[in-house]
Amino acid sequence: MNFFLAETLSDPHPLMVLPFVAMLAAIALAPILIKHHWERHYHKISVGLGAIAIFYYAFVLKNWERIGHTLHEYVSFIALIGSLFIVAGGVHIMVKGEAKPWMNCVFLLFGAIASNIIGTTGASMLLVRPWIRMNRYRFTGFHTVFFIFIVSNVGGCLTPIGDPPLFLGFLKGVPFWWVLEHCWEAWVVALFGMLAIFYFKDRVNYLKAPREIRELETGTGETWRFGGLHNLLFLAIILGSVFIKSPAGLREVIMIVAAVASYFTTDKQTHNANDFSFGPIKEVAWLFIGIFATMMPALDYLELHSAKLGLHTETQFYWLTGALSGVLDNAPTYLTFLASAFGVVGLNIDDPAHMQIFITEHHHYLVAISIGAVFFGAMTYIGNGPNLMVKSIAEAAGAKTPSFFRYVVSYSLPVLVPFFFIISMLFFSKHRIF
């Protein structure tokens, strides 16, 4: 979770954004151009680029507080992602038979709803393995991508538990049920539109499958079996600990203890059935060291200079919040533009009375920023925490996943951007319907 503190900001030189650009380029291109070298040395590249930003903040800007704050953010992020990864790895959901397209849509719809109850990260970690298993005979890249689109991002737009940006808004004073009340229409349009596209793509994929694979469904139906259900208690403990604000570090300790208890109380047979290993969380942990560190200059510069962007309409806030949420962590991006929106109307985001005024009189800005941050987090593998984890788990299971570049070019741009444009026209334009 990202708790962004304005008082830790420094004004970095614009060129210090380059390490972050290099980090993005490495994640996108290195696995394609220098695959074997990247697999052996990605952790060194990530740490090296991150070290540039840390050195700059430590010895040029002399802002050790900002470094400490980023370190705390990183530890909180890894504690949450890692604990959910371990606990979900102890829950085995067995599906007998191959999923038909309609069954896949029902599963994704369930995952989207679950994202609002246990968070996009919790739902992703719990459901990605059965998703791979139920489609094991014809799993393709778009199965990975649409799972990320729907379960890991768009689905979690209805409650503060659903996605980290919304949780930060809740901590700032946005009422718990406010998001559900004001964002459900956009959620319905995006979710069922994506499910429709997925159904037709999956239908084509299904019809192309050999007849013996399609007959697996007809002969066996869908039989579900569950193992390791005691881990749901540890899952509840982890999710409940998210709401703990003080003392510092208690939240992370609870998450780690729950994860350790889950790991040692889960039998090896269940872990083996899930093909559980620490490889995916190790990869994510190393990569996000570089991402968190190199994001510091980009986020600080954006925070301090956002007023110069001339934002004043909800459409502008929607698109810019969204565009940057796709490549920056969507939680601090949400807070950055929410603070900017408060400034536009002459209010202070840290004043509870001002929050009530903002919600009452300027809620259209909050809707635009909330939907932009949550929906656009699906644009890349690093837009939201679960995305890269889903990719890593799928790869570890031998499932097909598109590269960073292909994810954007073949799926995000042709599928998400048109939907985002429709959302903009329906809800944020001068001629909006809703």
C-alpha positions in Angstrom: 0.0 0.0 0.0 1.3 3.4 -0.8 0.8 6.2 1.7 2.2 9.2 -0.1 3.4 12.1 2.2 3.6 15.5 0.6 6.1 16.7 3.2 8.7 14.3 2.0 8.8 15.8 -1.5 11.9 17.3 -3.2 12.0 18.9 -6.6 14.1 16.6 -8.8 15.7 17.5 -12.0 13.6 16.4 -15.0 16.5 14.2 -16.3 16.2 12.0 -13.2 13.1 10.6 -14.8 15.4 8.7 -17.2 16.2 5.8 -14.9 12.5 5.1 -14.6 12.2 5.2 -18.4 15.1 2.9 -18.7 13.5 0.5 -16.1 10.3 0.4 -18.3 12.4 -0.2 -21.4 14.3 -3.0 -19.8 11.1 -4.7 -18.6 9.5 -4.3 -22.1 12.4 -5.1 -24.4 15.1 -7.0 -22.6 13.1 -10.3 -22.4 12.7 -10.1 -26.1 16.1 -8.8 -27.2 18.4 -10.3 -24.6 16.2 -13.0 -23.0 18.9 -15.2 -21.5 21.0 -12.3 -20.2 17.9 -10.7 -18.7 16.8 -13.9 -16.9 20.3 -14.2 -15.3 20.8 -10.5 -14.5 17.4 -8.8 -14.2 17.9 -8.3 -10.5 21.2 -6.5 -11.0 19.7 -4.2 -13.6 16.8 -3.4 -11.4 18.9 -2.7 -8.4 21.4 -0.7 -10.5 18.8 1.6 -11.9 17.2 2.0 -8.5 20.6 2.9 -7.0 20.9 5.9 -9.3 17.7 7.4 -7.9 18.6 6.6 -4.3 22.1 8.1 -4.7 20.6 11.2 -6.2 18.1 11.7 -3.3 20.6 10.8 -0.7 23.6 12.9 -1.7 22.2 15.6 -4.1 18.8 16.4 -2.7 19.8 15.1 0.8 16.3 13.9 1.3 16.7 10.7 3.4 13.2 11.0 4.6 11.8 10.4 1.1 14.1 7.4 0.7 12.9 6.0 4.1 9.3 6.6 3.0 9.8 4.8 -0.3 11.5 1.9 1.6 8.5 1.6 3.9 6.1 1.7 0.8 8.1 -1.1 -0.8 8.2 -3.3 2.4 4.4 -2.8 2.7 3.8 -3.7 -0.9 5.9 -6.8 -0.8 4.4 -7.9 2.6 0.9 -7.7 1.1 1.8 -9.2 -2.3 4.0 -11.9 -0.8 1.7 -12.9 2.0 -1.3 -13.2 -0.4 0.9 -15.2 -2.8 1.9 -17.7 -0.1 -1.6 -18.0 1.4 -3.3 -18.4 -2.0 -0.7 -20.9 -3.0 -2.0 -23.1 -0.1 -5.6 -23.1 -1.5 -6.1 -25.7 -4.2 -9.2 -25.4 -6.4 -9.5 -28.4 -8.7 -11.6 -28.2 -11.8 -12.5 -31.4 -13.7 -13.0 -30.9 -17.4 -12.3 -28.1 -19.7 -14.1 -24.7 -19.4 -16.5 -23.6 -22.1 -16.5 -20.0 -23.1 -19.7 -19.2 -21.1 -18.2 -20.9 -18.0 -15.0 -18.8 -18.4 -17.2 -15.6 -18.5 -19.0 -16.7 -15.3 -15.6 -17.3 -13.6 -14.3 -13.9 -14.6 -17.5 -12.2 -13.4 -17.1 -14.0 -10.1 -13.5 -12.9 -9.9 -14.5 -9.3 -10.6 -17.1 -9.3 -7.8 -14.6 -11.1 -5.5 -12.0 -8.3 -6.2 -14.2 -5.9 -4.3 -14.4 -8.2 -1.3 -10.8 -9.5 -1.0 -9.1 -6.9 -3.2 -7.7 -7.3 -6.7 -4.5 -8.7 -5.3 -6.3 -11.3 -3.2 -8.7 -12.3 -5.9 -5.9 -12.6 -8.5 -3.7 -14.7 -6.3 -6.5 -17.0 -5.3 -8.1 -17.5 -8.7 -5.2 -17.3 -11.3 -4.1 -21.0 -10.7 -7.6 -22.5 -11.2 -8.1 -20.2 -14.2 -5.0 -21.7 -15.8 -6.0 -25.2 -14.9 -9.6 -25.0 -16.2 -8.3 -23.7 -19.6 -5.1 -25.9 -19.6 -5.8 -27.5 -23.0 -6.3 -24.3 -24.9 -4.8 -21.5 -22.7 -3.5 -18.6 -24.8 -2.1 -15.2 -24.1 -5.5 -13.5 -24.2 -6.6 -15.7 -21.3 -3.8 -14.2 -19.2 -4.5 -10.7 -20.4 -8.3 -10.7 -19.8 -7.8 -12.1 -16.4 -5.6 -9.2 -15.6 -8.0 -6.7 -17.2 -11.1 -7.9 -15.3 -10.0 -9.6 -12.1 -6.8 -7.7 -11.4 -8.0 -4.2 -12.3 -11.4 -3.2 -13.5 -13.3 -5.6 -11.2 -12.1 -3.9 -8.0 -13.7 -0.5 -8.7 -16.6 -0.7 -6.3 -15.1 -0.6 -2.8 -12.0 0.8 -1.1 -10.9 -2.8 -0.5 -10.9 -3.4 -4.2 -7.9 -1.4 -5.3 -5.1 0.5 -3.5 -6.0 4.0 -4.9 -9.5 3.7 -3.6 -8.2 2.6 -0.2 -6.1 5.7 -0.1 -9.1 7.8 -0.8 -11.0 6.1 2.0 -8.1 6.9 4.4 -8.4 10.6 3.3 -12.1 10.6 4.2 -14.0 9.3 1.2 -17.0 7.3 2.6 -16.7 3.5 2.3 -19.8 3.1 0.0 -19.2 6.3 -2.0 -17.3 4.5 -4.8 -20.1 1.9 -5.2 -22.7 4.6 -5.4 -21.0 6.7 -8.0 -18.9 4.3 -10.1 -21.1 1.3 -10.6 -22.4 2.4 -14.0 -18.9 2.8 -15.4 -18.0 -0.6 -13.8 -21.0 -2.3 -15.5 -20.2 -0.8 -18.9 -16.5 -1.7 -18.8 -16.9 -5.1 -17.2 -19.7 -6.5 -19.4 -18.2 -5.0 -22.5 -14.9 -6.8 -21.8 -16.7 -10.0 -21.0 -18.5 -9.8 -24.3 -15.2 -9.3 -26.2 -13.6 -12.1 -24.3 -16.6 -14.5 -25.0 -16.3 -14.0 -28.7 -12.5 -14.5 -28.7 -12.8 -17.5 -26.5 -15.6 -18.9 -28.6 -13.3 -18.8 -31.6 -10.5 -20.4 -29.6 -12.9 -23.1 -28.4 -14.1 -24.0 -31.9 -10.6 -24.2 -33.2 -9.7 -26.7 -30.5 -9.5 -30.4 -31.5 -12.8 -32.2 -31.1 -11.5 -34.5 -28.3 -10.7 -31.4 -26.2 -14.2 -30.0 -26.7 -15.7 -33.3 -25.8 -14.0 -33.3 -22.4 -16.7 -30.8 -21.3 -19.6 -32.8 -22.7 -18.5 -36.0 -21.0 -17.5 -34.7 -17.5 -19.1 -31.4 -16.8 -17.6 -29.1 -14.3 -16.7 -30.7 -10.9 -15.0 -28.5 -8.3 -12.9 -29.7 -5.4 -11.2 -27.6 -2.8 -8.2 -28.1 -0.6 -6.4 -26.0 2.0 -9.5 -24.1 2.9 -8.1 -23.3 6.4 -5.9 -20.7 4.5 -9.1 -18.6 4.0 -8.7 -17.7 7.7 -5.2 -16.4 7.0 -6.5 -14.6 4.0 -9.0 -12.8 6.2 -6.3 -11.9 8.7 -4.1 -10.4 6.0 -7.0 -8.4 4.5 -8.1 -7.2 7.9 -4.6 -6.0 8.8 -4.6 -3.6 5.8 -6.8 -1.3 7.9 -4.2 -1.1 10.7 -2.5 2.3 10.6 -0.4 2.2 13.8 1.9 1.4 15.3 4.2 1.5 12.2 5.2 -2.0 11.1 2.4 -3.9 12.9 0.4 -4.4 9.7 3.4 -5.9 7.9 4.3 -8.1 10.8 0.8 -9.6 10.9 0.9 -10.2 7.2 4.2 -12.0 7.4 3.2 -14.1 10.4 0.0 -15.1 8.7 2.0 -16.1 5.6 4.5 -18.2 7.6 1.7 -19.9 9.5 -0.1 -20.6 6.2 3.0 -22.1 4.6 3.8 -24.5 7.4 0.2 -25.6 8.1 -0.4 -26.4 4.4 0.6 -30.0 3.4 3.1 -30.5 0.6 0.5 -32.3 -1.5 -1.5 -29.1 -1.8 1.6 -27.1 -2.6 2.6 -29.6 -5.2 -0.8 -29.7 -6.7 -0.5 -25.9 -7.2 3.0 -26.2 -8.5 3.9 -23.8 -5.8 7.4 -22.2 -5.8 8.8 -18.9 -4.6 10.0 -18.0 -8.1 7.2 -15.6 -9.1 7.4 -13.6 -5.9 11.2 -13.5 -6.1 11.0 -12.0 -9.6 8.4 -9.4 -8.6 10.3 -8.4 -5.5 13.5 -7.7 -7.4 11.8 -5.8 -10.2 9.8 -3.6 -7.9 12.9 -2.6 -6.0 13.9 -0.8 -9.2 10.4 0.4 -10.0 9.8 1.9 -6.5 13.2 3.7 -6.4 13.1 5.1 -10.0 9.5 6.2 -9.6 10.5 8.7 -6.8 11.7 11.5 -9.2 8.8 10.9 -11.6 6.2 11.1 -8.9 7.7 14.0 -7.0 8.2 16.1 -10.2 4.6 15.3 -11.2 3.2 16.2 -7.7 5.1 19.6 -7.6 4.4 20.6 -11.2 0.9 19.2 -11.8 -0.6 22.7 -11.5 1.3 23.7 -14.6 -0.6 21.1 -16.6 -3.7 23.3 -16.7 -6.1 20.7 -15.5 -9.7 21.9 -14.9 -12.1 19.4 -16.4 -13.1 16.0 -15.3 -12.2 14.6 -18.7 -8.7 15.9 -18.4 -8.3 14.4 -14.9 -9.7 11.1 -16.1 -7.3 10.7 -19.0 -4.1 12.1 -17.4 -4.7 10.1 -14.1 -5.3 7.1 -16.2 -2.4 7.5 -18.6 0.1 7.8 -15.8 -1.6 5.1 -13.8 -0.7 2.7 -16.6 3.0 3.2 -16.2 3.4 4.6 -12.6 2.0 2.9 -9.5 -1.7 3.9 -9.7 -2.0 4.6 -6.0 0.3 7.6 -5.7 -0.9 8.8 -9.1 -4.4 8.8 -7.7 -3.3 10.9 -4.7 -1.3 13.3 -6.8 -4.2 14.2 -9.1 -6.7 14.2 -6.2 -4.5 16.8 -4.5 -4.4 18.7 -7.7 -8.2 18.6 -8.1 -8.5 20.0 -4.5 -6.2 22.8 -5.5 -8.2 23.6 -8.6 -11.3 24.3 -6.4 -9.3 26.0 -3.6 -9.5 23.2 -1.0 -7.0 21.3 1.1 -7.0 17.5 0.7 -5.8 17.0 4.3 -8.7 19.0 5.8 -11.6 16.7 6.7 -14.1 19.5 6.3 -12.7 20.3 2.9 -13.1 16.7 1.9 -16.8 16.8 2.7 -17.2 20.0 0.6 -15.3 18.4 -2.2 -17.4 15.2 -2.2 -20.6 17.2 -2.1 -19.8 20.0 -4.6 -17.1 18.6 -6.8 -17.6 14.8 -6.8 -17.3 14.6 -10.6 -13.6 15.1 -10.2 -13.3 12.3 -7.7 -15.3 9.9 -10.0 -13.0 10.7 -12.9 -9.8 10.3 -10.9 -11.0 7.1 -9.2 -12.1 5.4 -12.5 -9.0 6.6 -14.3 -6.6 5.2 -11.7 -8.4 1.8 -11.3 -9.2 1.1 -15.0 -6.0 2.3 -16.5 -3.9 0.2 -14.1 -4.6 -2.6 -16.6 -2.7 -0.9 -19.4 0.7 -2.5 -18.6 2.1 -5.2 -16.4 3.3 -2.6 -13.9 0.2 -0.4 -13.7 -1.1 -2.4 -10.7 0.6 -4.7 -8.3 -1.2 -8.0 -9.2 -0.5 -7.7 -12.9 3.1 -8.7 -13.0 2.5 -11.4 -10.3 -0.2 -13.0 -12.5 2.2 -13.0 -15.4 4.9 -14.6 -13.3 2.6 -17.3 -11.9 1.3 -18.1 -15.4 4.8 -18.4 -16.8 5.9 -20.6 -13.9 2.9 -22.8 -14.7 4.0 -23.0 -18.3 1.1 -21.0 -19.6 1.4 -18.5 -22.4 1.8 -14.9 -21.6 2.4 -12.0 -24.0 5.6 -9.9 -23.6 5.3 -6.4 -22.1 5.4 -4.9 -25.6 2.8 -7.3 -27.1 0.6 -6.9 -24.1 0.3 -3.2 -24.8 0.2 -3.3 -28.6 -2.0 -6.3 -29.2 -4.4 -6.0 -26.2 -4.2 -2.7 -24.2 -4.4 -0.3 -27.2 -7.0 -2.1 -29.3 -9.2 -3.3 -26.5 -8.8 -1.0 -23.5 -8.3 2.4 -25.1 -11.6 2.2 -27.1 -13.4 1.2 -23.9 -11.8 4.0 -22.0 -12.9 6.4 -24.8 -16.5 5.1 -24.5 -16.4 5.6 -20.7 -15.1 9.1 -21.2 -17.9 9.9 -23.7 -20.6 8.4 -21.5 -19.6 9.8 -18.2 -17.2 12.7 -18.5 -17.8 14.6 -21.7 -20.0 17.7 -22.2 -22.5 15.5 -23.9 -22.3 12.6 -21.4 -25.3 10.3 -20.9 -24.8 9.6 -17.2 
